[in-house]
Amino acid sequence: MTADAPRVRFAHLPTPLEEMPRLRAALGPHCPRLLVKRDDATGLGLGGNKTRKLEFLMGAAQAAGAGAVLTYGALQSNHARQTAAAAAKLGLTCDLILFDMVAGRDPVYRVTGNPMLDRLFGARVHVVNAGDDFGAIRARVMAAHESEGRRVYDVPTGGSNAAGALGYASAYAELLGQLDAMDIRARAIVHASSSGGTQAGLVAGRLKAGRGPGVIGINVAAADAGAMRASVLALARETAARIGAPAPDVDDIDVRDGFLGAGYGQPTDAMREAVMLLAQMEGLLLDPVYSGKAMAALLHLVRAGTFAPDETVIFLHTGGAPALFAYPEIGTATK
Ligand SMILES: *Cc1c(COP(=O)(O)O)cnc(C)c1O
């Protein structure tokens, strides 16, 4: 379905689809069957959901004759880390403009986890502190490439354009194939939603298939969930058009609110509970910013009786565990 789009293959696919039996038992007899789609295990530079997008983004970069990529994110951006790894693998220069935007973190937040790995992959990291001029920093990066005669491919924040979202349209098809082979009809996929490319791609993939589990995105980033809904819808429409799927409408975009807490990257009690529960029930590492909050939402939905015990719900594990090292207090919290 994405055959005409340039793509570089480096993800470990298909990612596993696994049961979570101890978590299910811990949640009691009303809990649905719970499966986890292991997109934390996409294989590139500690993995995560950006790797599927980057197969198409790097394909586009190579098709455009780029010798460098530039992208953006928070200091602990998993997207920036996976972009740096992909660029290293393909021999492209990589610049990362990272915003120091999560208030109240320990100094360790700035150096461990993802930014440590960015530098290890050879990326040039440009940190934007409060009061810094982002435009001037970006212009300096572009001018340096221009003077060296290198074409730069601009990867948007989170890799969320229509090229990147193709990665999740094809992920939806991959998941449907696995469910068919297991003879399972699942009710829903629950995942963390931020820049929107993951959700947009899944929604487009579902419309292309004309069947399959509903897509529930948990807002972990936007103060205004309405704005997130609108941008996911716009990107889902663009993605659907590229793969010849019917156009999505507002009812296809299910973005749930209530799990963000004080803001992007700010810990919540429900996130801490989810991270510890999954580590101790399933040996799975979630992250504090995205998958921990999405799992907190799934736990809430299960406890509220949203699903029947004979239904199946899939948690899309989007990765992010390297950021755990920037939140060391989580591992020392008591239950
Ligand atoms: C980027 C990211 C997400 C959100 O994906 P979007 O496509 O940006 O909505 C979820 N989980 C993790 C771990 C991420 O790094």
The ligand as an SDF file (V2000), in Angstrom:
LIG
                    3D

 15 15  0  0  0  0  0  0  0  0999 V2000
    7.0970   10.4220   19.8450 C   0  0  0  0  0  0  0  0  0  0  0  0
    6.5860    9.4260   20.8160 C   0  0  0  0  0  0  0  0  0  0  0  0
    5.1990    9.1640   20.9220 C   0  0  0  0  0  0  0  0  0  0  0  0
    4.1550    9.9420   20.1910 C   0  0  0  0  0  0  0  0  0  0  0  0
    4.1060    9.6850   18.8130 O   0  0  0  0  0  0  0  0  0  0  0  0
    3.5570   10.8430   17.8650 P   0  0  0  0  0  0  0  0  0  0  0  0
    3.5870   10.2310   16.5280 O   0  0  0  0  0  0  0  0  0  0  0  0
    4.5100   11.9930   18.0290 O   0  0  0  0  0  0  0  0  0  0  0  0
    2.2010   11.2340   18.3090 O   0  0  0  0  0  0  0  0  0  0  0  0
    4.7900    8.1730   21.7880 C   0  0  0  0  0  0  0  0  0  0  0  0
    5.6700    7.4930   22.5290 N   0  0  0  0  0  0  0  0  0  0  0  0
    6.9990    7.7220   22.4740 C   0  0  0  0  0  0  0  0  0  0  0  0
    7.8830    6.9320   23.3600 C   0  0  0  0  0  0  0  0  0  0  0  0
    7.5010    8.6990   21.6160 C   0  0  0  0  0  0  0  0  0  0  0  0
    8.8150    8.9200   21.5750 O   0  0  0  0  0  0  0  0  0  0  0  0
  1  2  1  0
  2  3  1  0
  2 14  2  0
  3  4  1  0
  3 10  2  0
  4  5  1  0
  5  6  1  0
  6  7  2  0
  6  8  1  0
  6  9  1  0
 10 11  1  0
 11 12  2  0
 12 13  1  0
 12 14  1  0
 14 15  1  0
M  END
$$$$
